[in-house]
Amino acid sequence: MSSALFTVDELRALRRVADVELPHFVSAGDTGHVAVDAAALRGLAVRGLVTLDRGTAIDGVKVDGELDRLLGPCSSPYVLAEVEMESAGRLTHIAVVVGMDRRATLLTELPAGLVSVECAGADVSRLLACVCRLDEVAETDIGVGFTVAAEAQLEADGLVLGGAPEAAVDLLMRAGIQASAARTWVAAVAGRRYAASVSVARRRRPEGGAVEAGELRWLVAGDGTAWRVDPAEAGEPSAAPWPDIQGPEYAVITTSTRQALYRDLTALAGQEEAATEMADR
């Protein structure tokens, strides 16, 4: 089995009986009710994906070998990347989970509480580039940038989305941003193709140990220009509980290129380290 469709409740139940790590968009709001788990596991059993013991529906659950292989990377993840894409007012959540053996599983949120799960053959950097639609990003940088309090940026963006671009420009100017930069950013938000946020938690070593967490956010304007939103001071990678990631207090907003975004996605996912490790073996 290279792919399958699950309900959120089925994946949450598997999270408990099979001890797998799943993305936030699956685990958020999980109440852990036994009755919900039991119904979900019975549905999986009907499809031949799990075998239930003669006891209660949540005791003695045996996961089918094919399902175990599909969710294998989630049982001992080396990298957990969660992507949130906003386009035309619609949010899409996607996750890439890479196991210790470098195999990857792709989880995609679908309407009505469904999740698509599939084995992913491509390396995680190329997979994330595809998921994040980097092919739509321009190869040139228009060289605009400014630093602003994240709270002010979010408030300004909300004004743009609410149909008040001039108010957003005024707010940014009061926050210390030059008029030309404020107007260029507001135009980018108003005419955006999409906005992306990639949060990654990864272990410093494949065998386990400390976890590093990081985030990469950008917006693609109507003309293809990419606008990055970064912490004011990048500093060292933050150590955080798996996979808890906190946002910055300030943001540096700069234009970027497709190549630069791909390079930073690769570094965020730890693929440069992985390539070095494989070469050393």
Salt bridges, closest charged atoms under 4 A:
ASP9 OD1 - ARG12 NH1 3.86
GLU10 OE2 - ARG47 NH1 2.94
ASP30 OD2 - ARG15 NH1 3.38
ASP30 OD2 - ARG16 NH1 2.89
ASP37 OD2 - ARG16 NE 2.77
GLU66 OE2 - ARG69 NH2 2.23
GLU84 OE1 - HIS93 NE2 2.92
GLU86 OE1 - ARG192 NE 2.85
ASP101 OD2 - ARG103 NE 2.73
GLU109 OE1 - HIS93 ND1 2.64
ASP123 OD2 - ARG126 NE 3.54
GLU136 OE2 - ARG133 NE 2.83
GLU139 OE2 - ARG258 NH1 3.12
GLU166 OE2 - ARG183 NH1 3.15
GLU212 OE1 - ARG202 NH2 3.30
GLU212 OE2 - ARG204 NE 3.15
GLU215 OE1 - ARG217 NE 3.98
ASP230 OD1 - ARG228 NH2 2.76
ASP264 OD2 - ARG228 NH1 2.20
ASP264 OD1 - ARG263 NE 3.34
GLU273 OE1 - ARG202 NH1 3.28
GLU277 OE1 - ARG102 NH2 2.97
